[in-house]
Amino acid sequence: MSFSATSSIALGGGSPEASAAKITSKRPKYSRFTQQELPACKPILTPKWVILTFLVSGVVFIPLGAICLFASQGVIEIIDQYDTDCIPLTFRDNKVRYIQGLEDKRCNRTITVTKTMKNPVYVYYQLENYYQNHRRYVKSRQDGQLRSPKDEHDVKSCAPEDTVGGEPIVPCGLVAWSLFNDTYDFTRNNQKLSVNKKDISWKSDRDSKFGKNVFPKNFQKGSPIGGKSLDPKIPLSEQEDLIVWMRTAALPIFRKLYGKIDTDLEAGDTINVLLQNNYNTYSFNGKKKLVLSTTSWLGGRNDFLGIAYLTVGSICLSLAVFFSVLYLAKPRQLGDPSYLSWNRSAGGGR
C-alpha cells in the first residue's frame, strides 16, 4: 500500500479504491471544446494555393501602388529654405547672437510658381533637427490647465515654465513656451495675398482639449522669451497657432500648418514673401523652411505609400513566377492529407 493510500485510510478517508474514485471524479468531463477538437479551418498550403496567393497579392498591390504614387506626384510643392539666407553676412559667423539681438529680423524672399496651384494652397513651416518628442519636453505641459480655468494653478508638471513671480503661467510648460513665432506676408503683383488661419487645427482639439473660458496669463513674461506671444483677450480654443503647435511631432523633421491661401496661384507667378525671422533654430543647428503645397485625395505629398505597395506587389509577383517555374520544373509529390490528424474521424471518448 502506498504512503498516500495509507494516509487516506488513517485520516478516515476509506479504502484506496474509494480515494482513487474521488480523485478520478475531480477530472473534468470529456468535451471536444475543452480538448480543442472542434471543427476548424486548417488549410493545407499546396503549391497551387501559394502561387495563387502571391499572384493575387501582386495583381492587387501593383495597381494600388501606381494609383497612390500618381496621386502623390500630382501634389505641387514649393519649398524655400531661408534660415541661412535671412541672416546678414556680418552675422553669418555668429547666428545665435543675431537671432537673440535687437536687430531687424525682416527678410524678403521671392518664390516663383512653376505649375498652377489650385486653392486652397496650404502654407507650412518645416523644422528640422527639432526633437519635439524629447521626454522632458513632452512632459512639460498640463492638459487639465488648457481645458478648464479651475486647473489654472495646477502647474506641477510644467517646470521650468510654471510660474512667474509666484503666479501661474497659462498655458504653462516648455511646449507652449517654445511656440513658433516666424511670420509670413505674401504679395503677388503688388497685391496682398491673405492667409486664412481659421480651422487650421483639429476640431476635436478646439472642442475638447482647449477651453473656451481659458485665457493666457503671464505668458512669455519671464526671461528668456521662448517664442510667440498670445493675446490675453482671446481664449485658448481660438488660438489656433498654439493648438497646432501643441500637437507635438514624433520625428525630428516635421511640418506644421501655418495657414491657407484661398486663391489660385498661376504658373509663372512671382510671390514676394516678407517674413520675420524670429525663431531660434540656430543654437541647435536646426533648419527652417517655408512650404507652399496643394493636396490630393491622399493628403499632402508622400511617395512612401505608393512605393511600398509597388515594392510588395513586385516581390509577390516575382515569388509567384519563381514558385511556378520551380513547381513545373521539379514537381514534388504531395502527401495524402487523409492521414492528417484533423482529417481522421474523431473518437467519442479518450
CORSULRA-V688402 format. One record per pair of residues at least 24 apart in sequence whose C-alpha atoms are under 10 Angstrom apart, sorted by the first residue. I is the first residue (numbers start at 1). J is the second residue. D is the distance in whole Angstrom. If there is no record, write none. Layout:
i->{I/I}
j->{J/J}
d->{D/D}
This chain:
i->{29/30/30/30/31/31/31/32/32/32/32/37/37/38/38/39/39/40/41/42/42/44/46/47/47/47/47/47/47/47/47/48/48/48/48/50/50/50/50/51/51/51/51/51/51/51/51/51/52/52/52/53/53/53/54/54/54/54/54/54/54/54/54/54/55/55/55/55/55/55/55/55/55/56/56/56/56/57/57/57/57/57/57/57/58/58/58/58/58/58/58/58/58/58/58/58/59/59/59/59/60/60/60/61/61/61/61/61/61/61/61/61/61/62/62/62/62/62/62/62/62/62/62/62/62/63/63/63/63/64/64/64/64/64/65/65/65/65/65/65/65/65/65/65/65/66/66/66/66/66/67/67/67/68/68/68/68/68/68/68/68/68/68/68/68/69/69/69/69/69/69/69/69/69/69/69/70/70/70/71/71/71/71/71/71/71/71/71/71/72/72/72/72/72/72/72/72/72/72/72/72/73/73/73/73/73/73/74/74/74/74/74/75/75/75/75/75/75/75/75/75/75/75/76/76/76/76/76/76/76/76/76/76/76/76/76/76/77/77/77/77/77/77/77/77/77/77/77/77/77/78/78/78/78/78/78/78/78/78/78/78/79/79/79/79/79/79/79/79/79/80/80/80/80/80/80/80/80/80/80/81/81/81/81/81/81/81/81/81/82/82/82/82/82/82/82/82/82/83/83/83/83/83/83/83/83/83/83/84/84/84/85/86/86/86/87/94/94/95/95/95/95/95/96/96/96/96/96/96/97/97/98/98/98/99/99/99/99/99/99/99/100/100/100/100/100/104/104/104/105/105/105/105/105/105/106/106/106/106/106/106/106/106/107/107/107/107/107/107/108/108/108/108/108/108/108/109/109/109/109/109/109/109/110/110/110/110/110/110/110/111/111/111/111/111/111/111/111/111/112/112/112/112/112/112/112/112/113/113/113/113/113/113/113/113/114/114/114/114/114/114/115/115/115/115/115/116/116/116/116/116/116/116/117/117/117/117/117/117/117/117/117/118/118/118/118/118/118/118/118/118/119/119/119/119/119/119/119/119/119/120/120/120/120/120/120/120/120/120/120/120/121/121/121/121/121/121/121/121/121/121/121/121/121/122/122/122/122/122/122/122/122/122/122/122/122/122/122/122/123/123/123/123/123/123/123/123/123/123/123/123/123/123/123/123/124/124/124/124/124/124/124/124/124/124/124/124/125/125/125/125/125/125/125/125/125/125/125/125/125/125/125/126/126/126/126/126/126/126/126/126/126/126/127/127/127/127/127/127/127/127/127/127/127/127/128/128/128/128/128/128/128/128/128/128/128/128/129/129/129/129/129/129/129/129/129/129/130/130/130/130/130/130/130/130/130/130/131/131/131/131/131/131/131/131/132/132/132/132/132/132/132/132/132/132/132/133/133/133/133/133/134/134/134/134/134/136/136/137/137/137/137/137/138/138/138/138/138/138/138/139/139/139/140/140/140/140/140/140/141/141/141/141/141/141/141/141/142/142/142/142/142/143/143/143/143/144/144/144/145/145/145/145/145/145/145/145/146/146/146/146/146/146/146/146/146/146/146/146/146/146/146/147/147/147/147/147/147/147/147/147/147/147/148/148/148/148/148/148/148/149/149/149/149/149/150/150/151/152/152/152/161/161/161/161/161/162/162/163/163/163/163/164/164/164/164/164/164/164/165/165/165/167/167/168/168/168/169/169/169/169/169/169/169/170/170/170/170/170/170/170/170/170/170/171/171/171/171/171/171/171/171/171/171/172/172/172/172/172/174/175/175/175/175/175/175/176/176/176/176/176/176/176/176/176/176/177/177/177/177/177/177/177/177/178/178/178/178/178/178/178/178/178/178/178/179/179/179/179/179/179/179/179/179/179/179/179/180/180/180/180/180/180/180/180/180/180/180/180/181/181/181/181/181/181/181/181/181/181/182/182/182/182/182/182/182/182/182/182/183/183/183/183/183/183/183/183/183/184/184/184/184/184/184/184/184/184/185/185/185/185/185/185/186/186/186/186/186/186/187/187/187/187/187/188/188/188/188/188/188/189/189/189/189/190/190/191/191/192/192/193/193/193/193/193/193/194/194/194/194/194/195/195/195/195/195/195/196/196/196/196/196/197/197/197/197/197/197/197/197/198/198/198/198/198/198/199/199/199/199/200/200/200/200/200/200/200/200/200/201/201/201/201/201/201/201/201/201/201/201/201/201/201/202/202/202/202/203/205/205/205/205/205/205/206/206/206/206/206/206/206/207/207/208/209/209/209/210/210/210/210/210/210/210/210/211/211/211/211/212/212/212/213/215/226/226/227/227/227/228/228/252/253/253/255/255/255/255/256/257/258/258/259/260/260/260/261}
j->{349/348/349/350/348/349/350/346/347/348/349/342/346/342/346/342/343/342/342/342/343/337/334/320/323/324/326/327/331/332/334/320/323/324/327/319/320/323/324/316/317/319/320/321/322/323/324/327/317/320/324/316/317/320/313/314/315/316/317/318/319/320/321/323/313/314/315/316/317/318/319/320/321/313/316/317/320/312/313/314/315/316/317/320/309/310/311/312/313/314/315/316/317/318/319/320/313/314/316/317/309/310/313/306/308/309/310/311/312/313/314/316/317/306/307/308/309/310/311/312/313/314/315/316/317/306/309/310/313/305/306/309/310/313/303/304/305/306/307/308/309/310/311/312/313/305/306/307/309/310/306/309/310/296/297/298/302/303/304/305/306/307/308/309/310/298/301/302/303/304/305/306/307/308/309/310/296/303/306/295/296/297/298/299/300/301/302/303/306/295/296/297/298/299/300/301/302/303/304/305/306/296/300/301/302/303/306/294/295/296/300/301/117/293/294/295/296/297/298/299/300/301/302/113/114/115/116/117/118/121/292/293/294/295/296/300/301/113/114/115/117/121/122/291/292/293/294/295/300/301/111/112/113/114/115/123/290/291/292/293/294/111/124/125/126/289/290/291/292/293/109/110/111/125/126/288/289/290/291/292/109/125/126/127/287/288/289/290/291/107/108/109/275/277/287/288/289/290/277/279/280/281/282/286/287/288/289/290/282/287/288/109/275/276/277/277/282/283/280/281/282/283/285/280/281/282/283/284/285/282/283/278/280/282/277/278/279/280/281/282/283/224/225/278/279/280/276/277/278/182/275/276/277/278/279/182/183/184/274/275/276/277/278/184/273/274/275/276/277/184/185/272/273/274/275/276/184/186/271/272/273/274/275/186/187/270/271/272/273/274/186/188/268/269/270/271/272/273/292/265/266/267/268/269/270/271/272/265/266/267/268/269/270/271/292/265/266/267/268/269/270/265/266/267/268/269/264/265/266/267/268/269/294/263/264/265/266/267/292/293/294/295/261/262/263/264/265/266/293/294/295/260/261/262/263/264/265/293/294/295/196/259/260/261/262/263/264/265/293/294/295/195/259/260/261/262/263/264/265/291/292/293/294/295/195/196/200/257/258/259/260/261/262/291/292/293/294/295/300/184/195/196/197/255/256/257/258/259/260/261/290/291/292/293/294/254/255/256/257/258/259/260/289/290/291/292/293/180/182/183/184/254/255/256/257/258/259/288/289/290/291/292/253/254/255/256/257/258/287/288/289/290/291/180/252/253/254/255/256/281/286/287/288/289/290/251/252/253/254/255/281/284/285/286/287/288/289/251/252/253/254/281/284/285/286/287/288/249/251/252/253/254/281/284/285/286/287/248/249/250/251/252/253/254/286/175/245/246/247/248/249/250/251/252/253/254/248/249/250/251/252/248/249/250/251/252/174/175/173/174/175/178/248/173/174/175/246/247/248/249/173/174/175/172/173/174/175/176/177/171/172/173/174/175/176/177/246/170/171/172/173/175/171/172/209/210/209/210/211/169/170/171/172/209/210/211/214/170/171/172/208/209/210/211/212/213/214/215/216/235/236/237/206/207/208/209/210/211/212/213/214/236/237/209/210/211/212/213/214/215/211/212/213/214/215/213/214/214/214/215/217/219/220/222/223/226/218/219/218/219/221/222/217/218/219/220/221/222/223/218/221/222/217/218/217/218/219/216/217/218/219/220/221/222/214/215/216/217/218/219/220/230/232/236/214/215/216/217/218/219/220/230/236/242/216/217/218/219/220/226/226/242/245/246/247/248/219/220/226/227/228/229/242/243/245/246/219/220/225/226/227/228/229/242/220/225/226/227/228/229/242/245/246/279/280/226/227/228/229/230/241/242/243/244/245/246/279/226/227/228/229/241/242/245/256/258/278/279/280/226/227/228/229/241/276/277/278/279/280/227/228/258/275/276/277/278/279/280/288/228/258/273/274/275/276/277/278/279/258/259/272/273/274/275/276/277/290/271/272/273/274/275/276/261/271/272/273/274/275/270/271/272/273/274/265/269/270/271/272/273/269/270/271/272/271/272/271/272/271/272/261/262/263/271/272/273/259/260/261/262/263/258/259/260/261/262/263/258/259/260/261/262/239/240/241/257/258/259/260/261/238/239/240/241/259/260/238/240/259/260/240/241/243/244/256/257/258/259/260/237/238/239/240/241/242/243/244/245/247/256/257/258/259/240/243/244/247/237/237/240/243/244/246/247/236/237/238/239/240/243/244/237/238/237/236/237/243/235/236/237/238/239/240/242/243/235/236/237/238/236/237/238/237/239/279/280/278/279/280/278/279/286/286/287/288/289/290/291/291/291/290/291/292/292/293/294/292}
d->{10/9/7/7/9/8/10/9/10/9/9/8/8/9/10/8/10/9/10/8/10/8/8/10/8/8/10/7/9/9/9/10/9/8/9/9/8/8/10/9/9/8/5/8/9/6/7/9/10/7/10/9/10/8/9/10/9/5/6/9/7/5/9/10/9/10/10/6/6/9/8/6/8/9/8/8/9/8/6/9/10/6/8/10/9/9/9/7/4/6/8/5/5/9/9/9/7/9/9/8/9/10/7/9/9/5/6/9/7/5/8/9/10/9/9/10/6/5/8/8/5/7/10/10/9/9/9/8/9/10/7/7/8/9/10/10/7/4/6/7/4/5/8/9/8/10/6/8/8/7/7/10/10/10/9/8/9/8/9/7/5/8/10/9/10/10/9/8/6/8/7/4/7/10/9/9/10/9/8/9/6/7/7/9/9/8/9/9/9/8/7/9/7/8/7/5/6/6/9/9/8/9/10/7/8/8/10/9/8/7/10/8/9/7/6/6/6/10/10/9/7/6/9/10/9/7/8/7/9/9/8/6/6/8/10/9/8/9/9/9/9/10/10/7/6/4/7/9/9/8/8/8/8/8/10/10/8/6/5/6/9/9/9/10/9/7/6/5/7/9/9/9/8/10/10/9/5/5/6/9/10/10/9/10/8/6/4/6/9/9/10/8/10/9/8/6/6/7/8/9/9/8/8/9/6/5/7/10/9/8/9/9/9/9/7/8/9/10/9/9/6/8/10/7/9/6/6/10/10/9/10/10/10/10/8/7/7/6/9/8/9/10/10/9/9/8/9/9/9/10/8/5/5/6/10/10/10/10/7/6/5/6/9/10/8/6/5/6/7/10/10/7/6/5/6/9/10/10/8/6/5/6/8/10/10/7/6/5/6/9/10/10/10/8/6/5/6/8/10/10/10/8/6/6/5/6/9/7/7/5/5/5/6/8/10/10/8/5/6/8/9/8/7/4/7/9/7/6/4/5/8/9/10/9/6/5/6/8/9/8/7/10/10/9/7/5/7/8/10/7/9/8/7/5/5/5/8/10/7/9/10/10/6/6/5/7/7/10/9/7/9/9/9/6/5/7/7/7/8/10/6/6/5/8/9/9/10/7/8/6/5/6/9/8/6/5/6/8/9/9/8/10/10/10/9/6/5/5/6/7/7/6/5/7/9/10/6/5/5/5/7/9/8/6/5/6/8/9/9/10/10/8/6/6/7/6/10/7/6/5/6/9/7/6/4/7/9/10/8/6/5/6/7/10/8/6/6/6/9/8/7/6/5/7/9/9/6/4/7/9/9/10/9/5/5/7/9/9/5/6/9/9/8/7/5/7/10/9/8/5/7/8/8/8/9/6/8/9/8/8/7/5/8/9/10/8/10/10/9/6/6/7/7/7/9/9/7/6/5/7/8/10/10/9/10/10/9/10/8/6/6/10/10/9/8/7/9/10/8/10/8/9/9/8/5/5/7/9/10/8/6/4/7/7/8/10/9/9/8/7/7/10/9/9/7/8/8/9/9/10/7/7/8/10/9/9/8/8/6/9/10/7/5/6/9/10/7/9/10/10/7/9/10/9/7/5/5/4/8/8/7/9/9/9/8/6/8/7/6/10/8/9/7/5/8/10/9/10/8/10/9/9/9/8/10/10/10/10/8/9/10/9/10/7/9/9/7/6/10/9/10/9/9/8/8/7/9/8/6/5/6/8/9/9/8/7/5/5/7/6/10/10/10/9/9/8/6/7/9/7/10/10/8/10/9/9/9/8/10/8/10/9/8/6/9/8/9/10/9/8/9/10/7/9/8/7/8/7/8/5/6/8/9/10/10/9/5/5/8/10/10/9/10/9/10/7/5/5/8/10/8/7/10/10/6/8/9/9/6/6/10/8/9/7/10/10/9/6/9/9/5/4/8/9/8/8/6/6/9/9/8/10/7/5/5/5/6/9/10/10/9/10/8/5/5/7/8/9/9/10/10/6/6/4/7/9/9/10/8/6/5/6/9/9/7/6/5/7/9/9/6/5/7/8/9/7/6/5/6/9/8/8/8/9/9/9/10/10/10/9/7/9/8/9/10/10/9/8/6/8/9/9/6/5/5/8/10/9/5/5/6/7/10/8/8/9/7/5/6/9/9/10/7/10/8/8/9/7/9/10/7/8/9/7/9/7/7/6/8/10/10/9/6/8/9/6/5/9/9/10/8/10/10/9/8/8/10/10/8/10/7/9/10/9/8/5/7/9/8/7/10/7/10/9/9/8/9/8/6/5/8/9/10/10/8/7/6/5/9/6/5/8/8/10/9/9/8/7/8/9/9/10/10/9/10/9/9/9/10/9/10/10/10/9/10/10/9}
